[in-house]
Amino acid sequence: MKVPLLKQLMTPFPYAVELDAPLEKAGELLETHRIHHLPVVQEHRPVGLITDREMSAGLAAAVRPENPGNLLVRDVYVPEPCVVDINAPLERVLQAMAERHVDAVIVTRKERLAGVLTSMDICRYFAAYLRENFPRPDGSDIA
């Protein structure tokens, strides 16, 4: 059995939002596509990540009277995300996620956005691996 490749687990061609886009645009993408992690790009290069947590905090700040409500993605995104090359060994990527305490990494090919790998992607893959390699004796796949 071979170790799976990063590209087998990641979500390819993810949605992304520009750094200077209105925060509402990021919120629409997260909600419409039912995702929790959205790469932030500038000139087609990943520069950060915005999650539903940052969105909630940003939107809460936007409704305060002292805030004019014109927040941009750059006002709430997480800069310097964990970025890995698509050819990186999966075990190194998982170790980096654990060491940095992150639940998502941005995957690049030639420094351009290629995908996103999240803890949910990893859980789905591992669950399928367990079902395939360790079937329940009674035939039930319910965990």
N, CA, C and O atoms as CSV, one atom per row, in Angstrom:
chain,resi,resn,atom,element,x,y,z
A,1,MET,N,N,0.845,-1.179,0.000
A,1,MET,CA,C,0.000,0.000,0.000
A,1,MET,C,C,0.892,1.245,0.000
A,1,MET,O,O,1.879,1.314,0.733
A,2,LYS,N,N,0.534,2.214,-0.823
A,2,LYS,CA,C,1.308,3.441,-0.949
A,2,LYS,C,C,0.628,4.575,-0.185
A,2,LYS,O,O,-0.591,4.596,-0.018
A,3,VAL,N,N,1.453,5.514,0.272
A,3,VAL,CA,C,0.930,6.714,0.918
A,3,VAL,C,C,0.224,7.538,-0.152
A,3,VAL,O,O,0.781,7.752,-1.229
A,4,PRO,N,N,-0.989,8.003,0.124
A,4,PRO,CA,C,-1.701,8.794,-0.887
A,4,PRO,C,C,-0.994,10.119,-1.155
A,4,PRO,O,O,-0.264,10.637,-0.310
A,5,LEU,N,N,-1.224,10.639,-2.321
A,5,LEU,CA,C,-0.667,11.937,-2.690
A,5,LEU,C,C,-1.579,13.046,-2.185
A,5,LEU,O,O,-2.788,12.866,-2.045
A,6,LEU,N,N,-0.984,14.170,-1.922
A,6,LEU,CA,C,-1.729,15.337,-1.460
A,6,LEU,C,C,-2.880,15.660,-2.406
A,6,LEU,O,O,-3.981,15.980,-1.956
A,7,LYS,N,N,-2.640,15.580,-3.693
A,7,LYS,CA,C,-3.679,15.926,-4.670
A,7,LYS,C,C,-4.866,14.970,-4.638
A,7,LYS,O,O,-5.931,15.303,-5.158
A,8,GLN,N,N,-4.705,13.783,-4.037
A,8,GLN,CA,C,-5.813,12.846,-3.909
A,8,GLN,C,C,-6.759,13.235,-2.771
A,8,GLN,O,O,-7.925,12.841,-2.781
A,9,LEU,N,N,-6.281,13.990,-1.808
A,9,LEU,CA,C,-7.087,14.341,-0.651
A,9,LEU,C,C,-7.636,15.768,-0.703
A,9,LEU,O,O,-8.706,16.042,-0.159
A,10,MET,N,N,-6.910,16.669,-1.353
A,10,MET,CA,C,-7.280,18.086,-1.331
A,10,MET,C,C,-8.538,18.355,-2.152
A,10,MET,O,O,-8.961,17.538,-2.969
A,11,THR,N,N,-9.112,19.511,-1.910
A,11,THR,CA,C,-10.191,20.026,-2.741
A,11,THR,C,C,-9.528,20.856,-3.838
A,11,THR,O,O,-8.963,21.911,-3.552
A,12,PRO,N,N,-9.589,20.393,-5.099
A,12,PRO,CA,C,-8.914,21.129,-6.170
A,12,PRO,C,C,-9.721,22.340,-6.634
A,12,PRO,O,O,-10.936,22.413,-6.449
A,13,PHE,N,N,-9.020,23.266,-7.231
A,13,PHE,CA,C,-9.636,24.460,-7.822
A,13,PHE,C,C,-10.625,25.125,-6.865
A,13,PHE,O,O,-11.800,25.280,-7.196
A,14,PRO,N,N,-10.155,25.516,-5.689
A,14,PRO,CA,C,-11.082,26.100,-4.719
A,14,PRO,C,C,-11.510,27.511,-5.116
A,14,PRO,O,O,-10.857,28.190,-5.909
A,15,TYR,N,N,-12.620,27.915,-4.539
A,15,TYR,CA,C,-13.029,29.307,-4.681
A,15,TYR,C,C,-12.011,30.145,-3.936
A,15,TYR,O,O,-11.380,29.672,-2.991
A,16,ALA,N,N,-11.853,31.377,-4.356
A,16,ALA,CA,C,-10.921,32.293,-3.693
A,16,ALA,C,C,-11.520,33.687,-3.752
A,16,ALA,O,O,-12.431,33.960,-4.534
A,17,VAL,N,N,-10.990,34.559,-2.911
A,17,VAL,CA,C,-11.458,35.943,-2.875
A,17,VAL,C,C,-10.236,36.855,-2.896
A,17,VAL,O,O,-9.195,36.536,-2.322
A,18,GLU,N,N,-10.381,37.984,-3.563
A,18,GLU,CA,C,-9.296,38.957,-3.637
A,18,GLU,C,C,-9.112,39.671,-2.297
A,18,GLU,O,O,-10.075,39.893,-1.563
A,19,LEU,N,N,-7.883,40.019,-1.997
A,19,LEU,CA,C,-7.534,40.683,-0.747
A,19,LEU,C,C,-8.334,41.967,-0.524
A,19,LEU,O,O,-8.735,42.257,0.604
A,20,ASP,N,N,-8.564,42.723,-1.570
A,20,ASP,CA,C,-9.261,44.004,-1.423
A,20,ASP,C,C,-10.753,43.934,-1.743
A,20,ASP,O,O,-11.393,44.966,-1.948
A,21,ALA,N,N,-11.305,42.729,-1.787
A,21,ALA,CA,C,-12.746,42.571,-2.026
A,21,ALA,C,C,-13.516,42.958,-0.764
A,21,ALA,O,O,-12.988,42.855,0.343
A,22,PRO,N,N,-14.749,43.397,-0.927
A,22,PRO,CA,C,-15.589,43.667,0.247
A,22,PRO,C,C,-15.780,42.380,1.054
A,22,PRO,O,O,-15.881,41.291,0.489
A,23,LEU,N,N,-15.827,42.517,2.361
A,23,LEU,CA,C,-15.992,41.358,3.231
A,23,LEU,C,C,-17.270,40.593,2.897
A,23,LEU,O,O,-17.313,39.370,3.036
A,24,GLU,N,N,-18.300,41.293,2.461
A,24,GLU,CA,C,-19.554,40.635,2.104
A,24,GLU,C,C,-19.366,39.617,0.982
A,24,GLU,O,O,-20.038,38.585,0.957
A,25,LYS,N,N,-18.449,39.908,0.051
A,25,LYS,CA,C,-18.193,38.970,-1.056
A,25,LYS,C,C,-17.655,37.650,-0.514
A,25,LYS,O,O,-18.073,36.581,-0.960
A,26,ALA,N,N,-16.738,37.715,0.436
A,26,ALA,CA,C,-16.206,36.491,1.049
A,26,ALA,C,C,-17.328,35.734,1.753
A,26,ALA,O,O,-17.415,34.510,1.661
A,27,GLY,N,N,-18.178,36.467,2.451
A,27,GLY,CA,C,-19.301,35.838,3.144
A,27,GLY,C,C,-20.242,35.135,2.188
A,27,GLY,O,O,-20.727,34.041,2.475
A,28,GLU,N,N,-20.501,35.762,1.052
A,28,GLU,CA,C,-21.370,35.154,0.042
A,28,GLU,C,C,-20.764,33.861,-0.499
A,28,GLU,O,O,-21.469,32.867,-0.672
A,29,LEU,N,N,-19.461,33.873,-0.764
A,29,LEU,CA,C,-18.802,32.670,-1.278
A,29,LEU,C,C,-18.841,31.542,-0.247
A,29,LEU,O,O,-19.126,30.395,-0.590
A,30,LEU,N,N,-18.556,31.867,1.008
A,30,LEU,CA,C,-18.589,30.849,2.058
A,30,LEU,C,C,-19.990,30.258,2.198
A,30,LEU,O,O,-20.151,29.042,2.306
A,31,GLU,N,N,-20.988,31.117,2.196
A,31,GLU,CA,C,-22.365,30.655,2.393
A,31,GLU,C,C,-22.909,29.920,1.164
A,31,GLU,O,O,-23.483,28.839,1.292
A,32,THR,N,N,-22.731,30.497,-0.007
A,32,THR,CA,C,-23.268,29.909,-1.228
A,32,THR,C,C,-22.704,28.513,-1.492
A,32,THR,O,O,-23.428,27.602,-1.895
A,33,HIS,N,N,-21.399,28.361,-1.258
A,33,HIS,CA,C,-20.740,27.095,-1.575
A,33,HIS,C,C,-20.578,26.189,-0.356
A,33,HIS,O,O,-19.969,25.122,-0.430
A,34,ARG,N,N,-21.139,26.641,0.764
A,34,ARG,CA,C,-21.133,25.854,2.004
A,34,ARG,C,C,-19.729,25.364,2.356
A,34,ARG,O,O,-19.502,24.178,2.592
A,35,ILE,N,N,-18.790,26.327,2.384
A,35,ILE,CA,C,-17.405,26.018,2.725
A,35,ILE,C,C,-17.018,26.811,3.961
A,35,ILE,O,O,-17.693,27.770,4.335
A,36,HIS,N,N,-15.926,26.404,4.590
A,36,HIS,CA,C,-15.483,27.054,5.822
A,36,HIS,C,C,-14.134,27.747,5.672
A,36,HIS,O,O,-13.744,28.530,6.537
A,37,HIS,N,N,-13.421,27.471,4.591
A,37,HIS,CA,C,-12.088,28.030,4.358
A,37,HIS,C,C,-12.032,28.609,2.950
A,37,HIS,O,O,-12.375,27.943,1.974
A,38,LEU,N,N,-11.598,29.852,2.867
A,38,LEU,CA,C,-11.555,30.535,1.576
A,38,LEU,C,C,-10.174,31.174,1.396
A,38,LEU,O,O,-9.819,32.092,2.135
A,39,PRO,N,N,-9.398,30.701,0.427
A,39,PRO,CA,C,-8.101,31.331,0.182
A,39,PRO,C,C,-8.281,32.795,-0.225
A,39,PRO,O,O,-9.229,33.160,-0.921
A,40,VAL,N,N,-7.353,33.603,0.227
A,40,VAL,CA,C,-7.317,35.018,-0.126
A,40,VAL,C,C,-6.144,35.197,-1.082
A,40,VAL,O,O,-5.022,34.790,-0.780
A,41,VAL,N,N,-6.405,35.802,-2.228
A,41,VAL,CA,C,-5.374,35.957,-3.246
A,41,VAL,C,C,-5.161,37.427,-3.578
A,41,VAL,O,O,-6.037,38.275,-3.412
A,42,GLN,N,N,-3.950,37.676,-4.056
A,42,GLN,CA,C,-3.613,38.996,-4.586
A,42,GLN,C,C,-2.806,38.732,-5.847
A,42,GLN,O,O,-1.755,38.092,-5.794
A,43,GLU,N,N,-3.290,39.218,-6.968
A,43,GLU,CA,C,-2.663,38.967,-8.266
A,43,GLU,C,C,-2.478,37.465,-8.489
A,43,GLU,O,O,-1.418,37.022,-8.931
A,44,HIS,N,N,-3.512,36.691,-8.179
A,44,HIS,CA,C,-3.585,35.241,-8.393
A,44,HIS,C,C,-2.645,34.427,-7.512
A,44,HIS,O,O,-2.487,33.225,-7.725
A,45,ARG,N,N,-2.027,35.058,-6.536
A,45,ARG,CA,C,-1.125,34.348,-5.614
A,45,ARG,C,C,-1.766,34.328,-4.228
A,45,ARG,O,O,-2.261,35.354,-3.762
A,46,PRO,N,N,-1.761,33.167,-3.566
A,46,PRO,CA,C,-2.356,33.097,-2.225
A,46,PRO,C,C,-1.554,33.916,-1.212
A,46,PRO,O,O,-0.334,33.791,-1.113
A,47,VAL,N,N,-2.269,34.752,-0.467
A,47,VAL,CA,C,-1.626,35.580,0.550
A,47,VAL,C,C,-2.241,35.365,1.927
A,47,VAL,O,O,-1.727,35.874,2.923
A,48,GLY,N,N,-3.333,34.617,1.988
A,48,GLY,CA,C,-3.976,34.409,3.270
A,48,GLY,C,C,-5.155,33.482,3.158
A,48,GLY,O,O,-5.395,32.851,2.128
A,49,LEU,N,N,-5.886,33.419,4.255
A,49,LEU,CA,C,-7.040,32.536,4.348
A,49,LEU,C,C,-8.089,33.253,5.184
A,49,LEU,O,O,-7.762,33.943,6.150
A,50,ILE,N,N,-9.325,33.090,4.815
A,50,ILE,CA,C,-10.413,33.613,5.640
A,50,ILE,C,C,-11.344,32.442,5.929
A,50,ILE,O,O,-11.667,31.652,5.042
A,51,THR,N,N,-11.761,32.349,7.165
A,51,THR,CA,C,-12.646,31.262,7.564
A,51,THR,C,C,-13.961,31.837,8.048
A,51,THR,O,O,-14.116,33.051,8.186
A,52,ASP,N,N,-14.903,30.946,8.303
A,52,ASP,CA,C,-16.182,31.406,8.823
A,52,ASP,C,C,-16.007,32.099,10.176
A,52,ASP,O,O,-16.817,32.955,10.531
A,53,ARG,N,N,-14.964,31.747,10.939
A,53,ARG,CA,C,-14.719,32.421,12.231
A,53,ARG,C,C,-14.341,33.881,12.034
A,53,ARG,O,O,-14.871,34.762,12.710
A,54,GLU,N,N,-13.411,34.138,11.093
A,54,GLU,CA,C,-13.026,35.527,10.827
A,54,GLU,C,C,-14.205,36.310,10.261
A,54,GLU,O,O,-14.372,37.495,10.551
A,55,MET,N,N,-15.017,35.641,9.454
A,55,MET,CA,C,-16.198,36.308,8.895
A,55,MET,C,C,-17.132,36.752,10.009
A,55,MET,O,O,-17.613,37.886,10.007
A,56,SER,N,N,-17.388,35.872,10.951
A,56,SER,CA,C,-18.287,36.207,12.060
A,56,SER,C,C,-17.751,37.385,12.849
A,56,SER,O,O,-18.490,38.315,13.175
A,57,ALA,N,N,-16.461,37.342,13.153
A,57,ALA,CA,C,-15.850,38.441,13.907
A,57,ALA,C,C,-15.885,39.738,13.101
A,57,ALA,O,O,-16.171,40.806,13.643
A,58,GLY,N,N,-15.593,39.637,11.812
A,58,GLY,CA,C,-15.598,40.828,10.965
A,58,GLY,C,C,-16.976,41.429,10.813
A,58,GLY,O,O,-17.130,42.649,10.856
A,59,LEU,N,N,-17.976,40.594,10.636
A,59,LEU,CA,C,-19.337,41.096,10.495
A,59,LEU,C,C,-19.842,41.685,11.807
A,59,LEU,O,O,-20.584,42.668,11.799
A,60,ALA,N,N,-19.448,41.095,12.929
A,60,ALA,CA,C,-19.833,41.663,14.229
A,60,ALA,C,C,-19.214,43.049,14.393
A,60,ALA,O,O,-19.861,43.960,14.909
A,61,ALA,N,N,-17.967,43.214,13.958
A,61,ALA,CA,C,-17.303,44.515,14.045
A,61,ALA,C,C,-17.959,45.523,13.112
A,61,ALA,O,O,-18.023,46.714,13.419
A,62,ALA,N,N,-18.443,45.044,11.976
A,62,ALA,CA,C,-19.032,45.942,10.975
A,62,ALA,C,C,-20.338,46.573,11.444
A,62,ALA,O,O,-20.706,47.642,10.958
A,63,VAL,N,N,-21.037,45.949,12.362
A,63,VAL,CA,C,-22.314,46.493,12.791
A,63,VAL,C,C,-22.187,47.432,13.986
A,63,VAL,O,O,-23.189,47.975,14.450
A,64,ARG,N,N,-20.984,47.628,14.483
A,64,ARG,CA,C,-20.791,48.568,15.588
A,64,ARG,C,C,-20.937,50.002,15.083
A,64,ARG,O,O,-20.528,50.303,13.962
A,65,PRO,N,N,-21.510,50.882,15.887
A,65,PRO,CA,C,-21.737,52.267,15.441
A,65,PRO,C,C,-20.457,53.002,15.046
A,65,PRO,O,O,-20.480,53.847,14.151
A,66,GLU,N,N,-19.341,52.687,15.709
A,66,GLU,CA,C,-18.087,53.397,15.402
A,66,GLU,C,C,-17.434,52.900,14.105
A,66,GLU,O,O,-16.473,53.499,13.623
A,67,ASN,N,N,-17.953,51.819,13.551
A,67,ASN,CA,C,-17.397,51.255,12.327
A,67,ASN,C,C,-18.323,51.586,11.162
A,67,ASN,O,O,-19.522,51.316,11.232
A,68,PRO,N,N,-17.784,52.165,10.098
A,68,PRO,CA,C,-18.655,52.526,8.965
A,68,PRO,C,C,-19.204,51.337,8.194
A,68,PRO,O,O,-20.075,51.522,7.344
A,69,GLY,N,N,-18.730,50.127,8.456
A,69,GLY,CA,C,-19.271,48.954,7.780
A,69,GLY,C,C,-18.686,48.682,6.418
A,69,GLY,O,O,-19.227,47.878,5.659
A,70,ASN,N,N,-17.597,49.333,6.098
A,70,ASN,CA,C,-16.959,49.127,4.797
A,70,ASN,C,C,-15.743,48.223,4.926
A,70,ASN,O,O,-14.680,48.528,4.385
A,71,LEU,N,N,-15.894,47.127,5.630
A,71,LEU,CA,C,-14.762,46.237,5.833
A,71,LEU,C,C,-14.408,45.507,4.545
A,71,LEU,O,O,-15.271,45.147,3.744
A,72,LEU,N,N,-13.106,45.304,4.379
A,72,LEU,CA,C,-12.589,44.528,3.261
A,72,LEU,C,C,-12.047,43.210,3.797
A,72,LEU,O,O,-11.838,43.060,5.001
A,73,VAL,N,N,-11.824,42.270,2.912
A,73,VAL,CA,C,-11.237,40.991,3.304
A,73,VAL,C,C,-9.931,41.236,4.044
A,73,VAL,O,O,-9.659,40.573,5.045
A,74,ARG,N,N,-9.118,42.176,3.571
A,74,ARG,CA,C,-7.822,42.458,4.195
A,74,ARG,C,C,-7.944,42.866,5.668
A,74,ARG,O,O,-6.972,42.769,6.418
A,75,ASP,N,N,-9.121,43.316,6.083
A,75,ASP,CA,C,-9.315,43.750,7.466
A,75,ASP,C,C,-9.466,42.586,8.440
A,75,ASP,O,O,-9.272,42.765,9.642
A,76,VAL,N,N,-9.808,41.401,7.948
A,76,VAL,CA,C,-10.083,40.293,8.871
A,76,VAL,C,C,-9.411,38.967,8.507
A,76,VAL,O,O,-9.509,38.010,9.275
A,77,TYR,N,N,-8.741,38.883,7.375
A,77,TYR,CA,C,-8.181,37.600,6.942
A,77,TYR,C,C,-6.975,37.194,7.799
A,77,TYR,O,O,-6.425,38.007,8.543
A,78,VAL,N,N,-6.582,35.944,7.682
A,78,VAL,CA,C,-5.398,35.431,8.371
A,78,VAL,C,C,-4.240,35.481,7.375
A,78,VAL,O,O,-4.224,34.729,6.400
A,79,PRO,N,N,-3.269,36.370,7.620
A,79,PRO,CA,C,-2.134,36.437,6.708
A,79,PRO,C,C,-1.161,35.286,6.981
A,79,PRO,O,O,-1.228,34.638,8.025
A,80,GLU,N,N,-0.280,35.051,6.049
A,80,GLU,CA,C,0.745,34.016,6.180
A,80,GLU,C,C,0.166,32.656,6.565
A,80,GLU,O,O,0.540,32.085,7.589
A,81,PRO,N,N,-0.739,32.146,5.748
A,81,PRO,CA,C,-1.309,30.826,6.036
A,81,PRO,C,C,-0.271,29.736,5.793
A,81,PRO,O,O,0.808,29.998,5.260
A,82,CYS,N,N,-0.599,28.553,6.177
A,82,CYS,CA,C,0.252,27.402,5.890
A,82,CYS,C,C,0.065,27.079,4.410
A,82,CYS,O,O,-1.027,26.695,3.989
A,83,VAL,N,N,1.115,27.231,3.631
A,83,VAL,CA,C,1.068,26.996,2.184
A,83,VAL,C,C,2.038,25.873,1.856
A,83,VAL,O,O,3.186,25.884,2.301
A,84,VAL,N,N,1.572,24.899,1.075
A,84,VAL,CA,C,2.410,23.770,0.685
A,84,VAL,C,C,2.339,23.560,-0.822
A,84,VAL,O,O,1.337,23.880,-1.461
A,85,ASP,N,N,3.400,23.027,-1.369
A,85,ASP,CA,C,3.422,22.696,-2.789
A,85,ASP,C,C,2.669,21.392,-3.004
A,85,ASP,O,O,2.681,20.514,-2.140
A,86,ILE,N,N,2.025,21.264,-4.132
A,86,ILE,CA,C,1.219,20.086,-4.433
A,86,ILE,C,C,2.040,18.786,-4.415
A,86,ILE,O,O,1.485,17.702,-4.233
A,87,ASN,N,N,3.342,18.897,-4.603
A,87,ASN,CA,C,4.203,17.716,-4.597
A,87,ASN,C,C,4.798,17.406,-3.231
A,87,ASN,O,O,5.596,16.477,-3.106
A,88,ALA,N,N,4.428,18.158,-2.213
A,88,ALA,CA,C,4.950,17.905,-0.867
A,88,ALA,C,C,4.446,16.548,-0.378
A,88,ALA,O,O,3.296,16.189,-0.629
A,89,PRO,N,N,5.292,15.797,0.312
A,89,PRO,CA,C,4.838,14.516,0.867
A,89,PRO,C,C,3.711,14.729,1.871
A,89,PRO,O,O,3.789,15.618,2.719
A,90,LEU,N,N,2.685,13.928,1.776
A,90,LEU,CA,C,1.512,14.083,2.626
A,90,LEU,C,C,1.872,14.055,4.103
A,90,LEU,O,O,1.332,14.844,4.879
A,91,GLU,N,N,2.769,13.168,4.509
A,91,GLU,CA,C,3.111,13.086,5.929
A,91,GLU,C,C,3.728,14.390,6.443
A,91,GLU,O,O,3.521,14.755,7.600
A,92,ARG,N,N,4.477,15.086,5.602
A,92,ARG,CA,C,5.048,16.387,6.010
A,92,ARG,C,C,3.950,17.445,6.131
A,92,ARG,O,O,3.984,18.286,7.029
A,93,VAL,N,N,2.993,17.395,5.230
A,93,VAL,CA,C,1.877,18.354,5.271
A,93,VAL,C,C,1.066,18.149,6.553
A,93,VAL,O,O,0.738,19.112,7.246
A,94,LEU,N,N,0.748,16.895,6.863
A,94,LEU,CA,C,-0.028,16.609,8.073
A,94,LEU,C,C,0.743,17.016,9.323
A,94,LEU,O,O,0.162,17.550,10.267
A,95,GLN,N,N,2.048,16.764,9.330
A,95,GLN,CA,C,2.867,17.162,10.478
A,95,GLN,C,C,2.880,18.676,10.631
A,95,GLN,O,O,2.781,19.187,11.747
A,96,ALA,N,N,3.001,19.396,9.526
A,96,ALA,CA,C,2.988,20.864,9.569
A,96,ALA,C,C,1.656,21.378,10.102
A,96,ALA,O,O,1.624,22.331,10.881
A,97,MET,N,N,0.552,20.748,9.684
A,97,MET,CA,C,-0.765,21.161,10.182
A,97,MET,C,C,-0.842,20.964,11.695
A,97,MET,O,O,-1.348,21.828,12.412
A,98,ALA,N,N,-0.346,19.841,12.171
A,98,ALA,CA,C,-0.386,19.556,13.605
A,98,ALA,C,C,0.509,20.527,14.375
A,98,ALA,O,O,0.104,21.051,15.413
A,99,GLU,N,N,1.707,20.767,13.881
A,99,GLU,CA,C,2.638,21.663,14.570
A,99,GLU,C,C,2.142,23.106,14.603
A,99,GLU,O,O,2.347,23.810,15.592
A,100,ARG,N,N,1.500,23.542,13.541
A,100,ARG,CA,C,1.007,24.921,13.474
A,100,ARG,C,C,-0.411,25.073,14.026
A,100,ARG,O,O,-0.933,26.185,14.105
A,101,HIS,N,N,-1.035,23.947,14.410
A,101,HIS,CA,C,-2.402,23.960,14.957
A,101,HIS,C,C,-3.382,24.610,13.985
A,101,HIS,O,O,-4.182,25.463,14.369
A,102,VAL,N,N,-3.307,24.194,12.720
A,102,VAL,CA,C,-4.225,24.718,11.705
A,102,VAL,C,C,-5.087,23.588,11.169
A,102,VAL,O,O,-4.671,22.429,11.153
A,103,ASP,N,N,-6.280,23.930,10.736
A,103,ASP,CA,C,-7.173,22.908,10.191
A,103,ASP,C,C,-7.322,23.010,8.681
A,103,ASP,O,O,-8.196,22.375,8.091
A,104,ALA,N,N,-6.453,23.822,8.051
A,104,ALA,CA,C,-6.472,23.923,6.593
A,104,ALA,C,C,-5.134,24.445,6.095
A,104,ALA,O,O,-4.486,25.270,6.739
A,105,VAL,N,N,-4.739,23.942,4.929
A,105,VAL,CA,C,-3.552,24.455,4.249
A,105,VAL,C,C,-3.922,24.807,2.821
A,105,VAL,O,O,-4.802,24.196,2.215
A,106,ILE,N,N,-3.237,25.798,2.305
A,106,ILE,CA,C,-3.404,26.179,0.901
A,106,ILE,C,C,-2.379,25.395,0.101
A,106,ILE,O,O,-1.202,25.351,0.460
A,107,VAL,N,N,-2.826,24.779,-0.983
A,107,VAL,CA,C,-1.959,23.976,-1.833
A,107,VAL,C,C,-1.683,24.770,-3.110
A,107,VAL,O,O,-2.601,25.291,-3.743
A,108,THR,N,N,-0.407,24.853,-3.473
A,108,THR,CA,C,-0.027,25.606,-4.672
A,108,THR,C,C,0.692,24.712,-5.670
A,108,THR,O,O,1.265,23.679,-5.324
A,109,ARG,N,N,0.641,25.146,-6.906
A,109,ARG,CA,C,1.441,24.547,-7.990
A,109,ARG,C,C,2.081,25.730,-8.699
A,109,ARG,O,O,1.391,26.609,-9.215
A,110,LYS,N,N,3.401,25.740,-8.717
A,110,LYS,CA,C,4.157,26.852,-9.313
A,110,LYS,C,C,3.715,28.177,-8.695
A,110,LYS,O,O,3.537,29.174,-9.394
A,111,GLU,N,N,3.544,28.170,-7.387
A,111,GLU,CA,C,3.180,29.346,-6.579
A,111,GLU,C,C,1.774,29.888,-6.864
A,111,GLU,O,O,1.432,30.983,-6.417
A,112,ARG,N,N,0.973,29.141,-7.594
A,112,ARG,CA,C,-0.416,29.530,-7.878
A,112,ARG,C,C,-1.353,28.601,-7.125
A,112,ARG,O,O,-1.028,27.438,-6.882
A,113,LEU,N,N,-2.502,29.113,-6.761
A,113,LEU,CA,C,-3.491,28.344,-6.021
A,113,LEU,C,C,-3.924,27.108,-6.804
A,113,LEU,O,O,-4.360,27.204,-7.951
A,114,ALA,N,N,-3.796,25.937,-6.158
A,114,ALA,CA,C,-4.194,24.685,-6.804
A,114,ALA,C,C,-5.268,23.958,-6.010
A,114,ALA,O,O,-6.043,23.185,-6.575
A,115,GLY,N,N,-5.321,24.202,-4.695
A,115,GLY,CA,C,-6.293,23.492,-3.877
A,115,GLY,C,C,-6.226,23.905,-2.423
A,115,GLY,O,O,-5.428,24.752,-2.021
A,116,VAL,N,N,-7.091,23.275,-1.649
A,116,VAL,CA,C,-7.126,23.469,-0.203
A,116,VAL,C,C,-7.253,22.083,0.413
A,116,VAL,O,O,-8.037,21.255,-0.051
A,117,LEU,N,N,-6.483,21.840,1.450
A,117,LEU,CA,C,-6.603,20.594,2.200
A,117,LEU,C,C,-7.072,20.962,3.599
A,117,LEU,O,O,-6.415,21.730,4.302
A,118,THR,N,N,-8.215,20.407,3.999
A,118,THR,CA,C,-8.767,20.708,5.318
A,118,THR,C,C,-8.800,19.447,6.175
A,118,THR,O,O,-8.642,18.332,5.678
A,119,SER,N,N,-9.005,19.650,7.450
A,119,SER,CA,C,-9.127,18.506,8.358
A,119,SER,C,C,-10.320,17.637,7.961
A,119,SER,O,O,-10.288,16.425,8.176
A,120,MET,N,N,-11.359,18.222,7.391
A,120,MET,CA,C,-12.510,17.438,6.933
A,120,MET,C,C,-12.121,16.542,5.760
A,120,MET,O,O,-12.565,15.396,5.687
A,121,ASP,N,N,-11.300,17.048,4.844
A,121,ASP,CA,C,-10.819,16.224,3.728
A,121,ASP,C,C,-10.051,15.019,4.274
A,121,ASP,O,O,-10.216,13.899,3.790
A,122,ILE,N,N,-9.225,15.254,5.271
A,122,ILE,CA,C,-8.420,14.186,5.868
A,122,ILE,C,C,-9.318,13.173,6.572
A,122,ILE,O,O,-9.110,11.966,6.444
A,123,CYS,N,N,-10.305,13.650,7.308
A,123,CYS,CA,C,-11.231,12.742,7.995
A,123,CYS,C,C,-12.009,11.884,7.001
A,123,CYS,O,O,-12.173,10.684,7.219
A,124,ARG,N,N,-12.493,12.491,5.903
A,124,ARG,CA,C,-13.224,11.728,4.891
A,124,ARG,C,C,-12.348,10.620,4.307
A,124,ARG,O,O,-12.790,9.482,4.147
A,125,TYR,N,N,-11.108,10.968,3.993
A,125,TYR,CA,C,-10.201,9.983,3.413
A,125,TYR,C,C,-9.925,8.861,4.411
A,125,TYR,O,O,-9.966,7.685,4.050
A,126,PHE,N,N,-9.648,9.216,5.648
A,126,PHE,CA,C,-9.323,8.208,6.654
A,126,PHE,C,C,-10.521,7.301,6.926
A,126,PHE,O,O,-10.350,6.096,7.105
A,127,ALA,N,N,-11.718,7.856,6.958
A,127,ALA,CA,C,-12.923,7.040,7.161
A,127,ALA,C,C,-13.079,6.032,6.019
A,127,ALA,O,O,-13.392,4.867,6.262
A,128,ALA,N,N,-12.865,6.470,4.789
A,128,ALA,CA,C,-12.953,5.559,3.640
A,128,ALA,C,C,-11.875,4.486,3.732
A,128,ALA,O,O,-12.131,3.321,3.426
A,129,TYR,N,N,-10.689,4.867,4.145
A,129,TYR,CA,C,-9.589,3.913,4.313
A,129,TYR,C,C,-9.953,2.847,5.346
A,129,TYR,O,O,-9.722,1.657,5.128
A,130,LEU,N,N,-10.515,3.277,6.455
A,130,LEU,CA,C,-10.902,2.328,7.497
A,130,LEU,C,C,-12.000,1.385,7.011
A,130,LEU,O,O,-11.936,0.180,7.255
A,131,ARG,N,N,-13.013,1.930,6.320
A,131,ARG,CA,C,-14.092,1.083,5.794
A,131,ARG,C,C,-13.555,0.031,4.831
A,131,ARG,O,O,-13.964,-1.130,4.862
A,132,GLU,N,N,-12.631,0.462,3.973
A,132,GLU,CA,C,-12.091,-0.442,2.962
A,132,GLU,C,C,-11.170,-1.506,3.562
A,132,GLU,O,O,-11.210,-2.666,3.152
A,133,ASN,N,N,-10.353,-1.116,4.521
A,133,ASN,CA,C,-9.341,-2.031,5.045
A,133,ASN,C,C,-9.737,-2.770,6.315
A,133,ASN,O,O,-9.110,-3.765,6.678
A,134,PHE,N,N,-10.765,-2.293,6.983
A,134,PHE,CA,C,-11.201,-2.922,8.222
A,134,PHE,C,C,-12.723,-3.003,8.254
A,134,PHE,O,O,-13.365,-2.355,9.081
A,135,PRO,N,N,-13.299,-3.797,7.354
A,135,PRO,CA,C,-14.761,-3.878,7.309
A,135,PRO,C,C,-15.305,-4.466,8.616
A,135,PRO,O,O,-14.683,-5.316,9.253
A,136,ARG,N,N,-16.468,-3.986,8.977
A,136,ARG,CA,C,-17.121,-4.489,10.202
A,136,ARG,C,C,-17.574,-5.923,9.938
A,136,ARG,O,O,-18.072,-6.233,8.855
A,137,PRO,N,N,-17.400,-6.791,10.927
A,137,PRO,CA,C,-17.790,-8.197,10.744
A,137,PRO,C,C,-19.270,-8.393,10.413
A,137,PRO,O,O,-19.637,-9.339,9.716
A,138,ASP,N,N,-20.111,-7.496,10.915
A,138,ASP,CA,C,-21.552,-7.651,10.667
A,138,ASP,C,C,-21.998,-6.968,9.382
A,138,ASP,O,O,-23.182,-6.989,9.045
A,139,GLY,N,N,-21.037,-6.351,8.649
A,139,GLY,CA,C,-21.368,-5.695,7.399
A,139,GLY,C,C,-21.873,-4.281,7.547
A,139,GLY,O,O,-22.171,-3.621,6.551
A,140,SER,N,N,-21.975,-3.806,8.772
A,140,SER,CA,C,-22.464,-2.457,9.023
A,140,SER,C,C,-21.320,-1.459,8.936
A,140,SER,O,O,-20.262,-1.674,9.528
A,141,ASP,N,N,-21.524,-0.369,8.203
A,141,ASP,CA,C,-20.502,0.667,8.079
A,141,ASP,C,C,-20.752,1.835,9.018
A,141,ASP,O,O,-20.062,2.851,8.932
A,142,ILE,N,N,-21.712,1.712,9.900
A,142,ILE,CA,C,-22.040,2.805,10.807
A,142,ILE,C,C,-20.997,2.856,11.906
A,142,ILE,O,O,-20.686,1.843,12.533
A,143,ALA,N,N,-20.467,4.035,12.131
A,143,ALA,CA,C,-19.434,4.195,13.168
A,143,ALA,C,C,-20.045,4.218,14.544
A,143,ALA,O,O,-19.327,4.345,15.536
